[in-house]
């Protein structure tokens, strides 16, 4: 902080994301004041080994069985947090090793691993849980650490998600608007940007159900390049039935747990047909979400792992009324958007700036959040 002018000087900050697909910890370094991005630094990805993925998956399954009733499955959480800290430290070391001496991060923003998420309903606040041993991780990283970004929003009546829209706003400042940013992780979420007007919501499933379907059939952990989906047939009647779910007709803000829509939907279909229909479901959910926006957008910019699936991108372009392009088409780093977002959110948390807004999470007023370990 420049105390003489009251202006917050941009700082190098590292952000981390470990998504519900449980494939890797992504890290990204940016120089930001929490409002703009002044420079982009190194990125890194630390893949989870199969045995590490199994430990985190076991924590998710234990959390789902518990669902905030009775004693939490602390042993499963503790085992997962050991894996998560190790992976975050590896990603940190790899990213920092690429930094110039004067561009090392002075702050870290860590999302943690979401194991449960329950949206508010009928006037009752929702709940959300991201597991993270923040104290131990901060000691490992050796820089101040911002974390627990969602709790304050949920406690104030918000959905707790999505939080990335304020970062999408920073990235989109020079683009023709209105524009949409789509993140395809385990869940699909859309951001609408038109000047300072931003809306954001989870619009449906993304990679989660397809990945689960592939693992259920012992064909790996995901449908590489959409190969199986391309060999299958989209079952239009089954898809129409899924799209009749009340969630898609609800106005935003709204949010999903990764397992609100899951692979069981495709039971009875062949392996390839299940991949095809679940992939088409993701694209159709996005198209439905676009119809909720106040004005038609000029295009949809896709980030997250789903943009690497050619079949899904084709489905999106067929089903959406506007062009669908990748983050790279805009000069963005598509694998790092969410990690970058939590770097920016860390600075916003440090400054007490809002992380969520009525149009993104349904919180009653713009609200800051996060906790800080110095």
N, C-alpha and C positions, 0 to 999 in steps of 0.2 A: 504494500500500500504506500503510495506516495502521500505522506501525511500533509505535505505542504499544499498540494493541489486537491487532495481528496479523491484522486483518481487511482484505481487499482491497476497496477502495472501487470501486463501479461506474464504468466509464469509457465515454465515447462511442467506439464502434468501427465502422468501415465494413468490410463483407464484400463479396466479389465472387464471381460464378460465371459461367463461360463453359462451357456444356454441350456434350455431344456432338452435339446438333442443329445446332450452329454457326449460331445465329440472332442472338445478341446477347450482350453482357456486361451482367449484372444487378448493380446495386449497392444496398446497403441499410445504413442506419445504425441501430444500437441502442445503448442504454446498458445495460451488463451487467457482472457480475462473473465471468462464465463459468459461473455456475450458474443464475441467474435473469435474466429480462429485466425491467428496471425501467421503461424507456421505449422507444418506437419513434420513430425519426427519419425523415428523408426517404428516398425510394427514387428510383432512376433506371434507365433502360434505354438502352443504346447499341446500336442495331441495327448489324449488319454490312452494309456495302454489298456488292452482288454480287461485285465484284472482290476485296473483302477476304475474303469467304466462300470464294472460289476459292483464294486463297493458303493459307488455313488447311486447306481440304480437301486441297490438294496435299500439305501436310505430313503429314496423316493417312494419305493413300495411300502416301507415301514411307515412313512409319513401318511400315505394314502389310507393305510389300514387304521392308523391312529385317528386322524382327522380331528385333532384337538379334543379328543375325548379320552380322559384318563391320563395316565403317565406317558409323557413323550418317549419315543424310542431313542433315548440318549446315546446308547451304545452304537447304534447304527449311524447316528448323526456324527458322533465323535470320530468313528472310523472314516467317514466321508470327509470330514474337515481336515484330517491329516493328509489325505490325498489332495484335497483342494489347495491347501497351503503349499504343499510341495510343487504342485503344478504352477501356481501363481508365482512362486519364487523363481522357478525355472524360466517362465515367460518374462519376468522382470529382468533377470540377469541377461537373457538373450537380447532384449530390447535395449537395455542400458549399455551393453557392450558395443552397440552400434552408434552410441551418442558421442558427439564431440564433448570435451571436458566442460565447456560452458553451457551445454544443453542437456544436462542430466536432470531428470524430473525432481522437483521439489515437493511434490504432492502426489498422492495416489488416490484413485477412486475405484472401489471394488464393489461389484454388484452382489456377489455371493451366488449360491446355487439355490434356485427356487425349487422347493420340494412340495409346497402346497399353496394354492391360491383359491380363495373363495370370494366371489364378487358380492357386493352389498345387495340385499334383496328385501323388498317390502319394508323399507325403513330401518332395517337392521344392518349395522355396519358389516362390511366384509372382513376378511382376514387374509394375511399373506405371510409366508415364511421363507426367507432366504437364509440358509445355514452358512455360517462363516465364523471361524475362530479369529476374530479381528485383532485381538490383543497380540496373539502369537504371530499373526501375519505382519502386523506393523513392526514388530521387533525384527522379523526376518528381512523386511524391505528397508528399514532404516530411514523412512521418510514419513511425514504425517499422512494419516490414512482416513479418508472419508468413506463411510459405508452406511448400510441400513437406510437406503434412500426412499423406501416405499411406506414404512410404517406410519409416519406422520400423516401422509395422505389418507391412508385407510382409516386411521383413528378420527380423522376429520370428516369421514363419510364418503371419501373418494374411492375410486376403483383400484387405486394403487398402480395402475398401468393404463396406457404406456407412458414412459418417462422420456423417451427419445425425441418426441416432437420438438422440444425447444432446441435440440441440436440440429434437427432437420431444418428448422427455421434459420439457424446460423449458416448452414450450408447453401440454402436456396436463395439467399438474398439477391443474387444477380440473375436469377432465372426468370423466364416469362411465367407469369402466374395468372390464375391459380394453378398449382402443381401438386401432385401427390407423391409421397414417398412410401414405399411398401417394403416392410421387412418380412422376409420369409425364413423364420426359424422353426421351432416346434409349432408355434402358433403364428398366424399372419396378422400383422397390424399395419394400419394405414394412417398416414398423417396428411391432412389437408392444409395447405399454406397459401394464403392470399394476403400479401402485405404482412401486417402484424396479427392477422386473424389466423389462428391455428386450431384445428380439431384433430383428435386422434382416438383410435379405438382398435380393439382386436376385431377383425372382420371374419375370422373363421380359422380352421386348422390350416397348417402349412405342411412342413415335412414330418411332423410328429406321427400321425396315423400311418403314413406310408412306410416310414422307418420301422415302426412297430410291426406292421404287416410283414415286411421283409424278414425281420428277426424272428417273428413267429413261425415263418416257414423255413428258417435256418438257411437263408440265402444271403447272409452277410448282415450289415448294419444299416444299409440304405440302398435305394435303387440307383446304382451308378449310371449317370447320364440319362436316366429315365428309360433305360433299355427294356426292362420288363414291361413297363407301362406302354411303351411303343408297340410291343408284341401283343398287348391285350386289347380288349374292347371295352369302351365306356358304356356301362349299363345306364341308359338314360332314365329309366323308371326308378331305379334305385337312387340315382343322383337327385331326381326331383323329390323323392321322399325325404332324403336328407335335408334338402334345401327348404322343406316345409317346416323345419324346426323354428319355433318362435324367436330364437335368438337373432335370426337374420332379418326379421321384420322390426326388431327393436331399434329405437333411435339410440345414438351415442350420447354420452360416453357409455362404454360397456367393455367388459374384459372377460377373458376365458382362462381357465386352468388348462394346462397341456392335455389333460385326459378328459375334458368335457366332450370332446369328439375323439374317438379312438378307433383302433383297427377292428374292433368287434363289429363295426358297422358293415364291414365287407364279408362277414361270415357267409359261407355258401357260394361265394364266387371262386373261380379259379385263381391261381396265384397271379398270373399276368393281368387278368381282368380286374382283380382287386387293386393292383398297382395303378392301372389305368383309371379306374373309377375314383379312387381316393385322390389321385393327382388332379383329376378334373374337378373334384369337390373343392380343393383348395382354390383353383382358378375361378370357379363359379362364386365362391364366397367373396373373393376380391371384387368381382364384377358387381355383386350385390351391394357390397360396401360402398363402391363408387357412386351408386345411385342415391345414397343417403346424403351426399355432399350438397351444400347450398348452391354451388355453381359447378358446371362441368369443368374438369381440369384439362390442361393442355396435354399432359402426359403423365405416366406413372414411372417413377424411377425405383428400380428394385435393388435392394441390398439383402444381405444374408445368404446363407448357403443355398436356398432354393433357386437363386438366379443361375446357379451352375447346372441346373437340370434342364436340358434343352426341351424335353417334352413339356415340362411345366411352363416354360417360357412361351412355347407355341400355344399351349392352351390359354394362357393369359392373353396373348395377342388376339386369339380367335374370339374370346368371350368378353373382353373389355372393349368399350366403345372408343377408346383413345389409344395412341401408341404406348407400348410398354417397353422401356429401355432398361439397361443395366446401369448400376452405379458407375461402372467404368466408362460407359458412354458419356457421362458427365464429368469425367476426370476425378471421380471420387474413389475411395478405397473400399470396395464392396464388402470385403471380409472383415473390415475393421470399424465400420460405422458405429456399432453398438459400444465397442470398447472406447472409441473416441468420445462417444456421447457421455460415458461415465467419467471421462476425464473432465469434460466441460461441466458436468453436473457436480463434480467434486469442488471445482472452483466456485460455482454458484452456491453450493452449500456453505463453503467457507465465508463467502460474502453475505450470506443470508438472503440471496436472491431466490425468486420462486423456481421450483422444480416442476410443479404441476399447476394446472389451470382448469377453470370450469369446463372449458371445451375439450380438454384432453382426458381428465380423469373424473370429472363431475364434482370435484372438490368445490365447496361453496365460494371460495375466493382464491386468488393466486397464493400458493403456499410453498414455503421453503421446506427443507427436510434434511435428513441425513444426520449422522453422528460423526464426531471427529476425535481421533486419537492423535495427539501431537507427539 
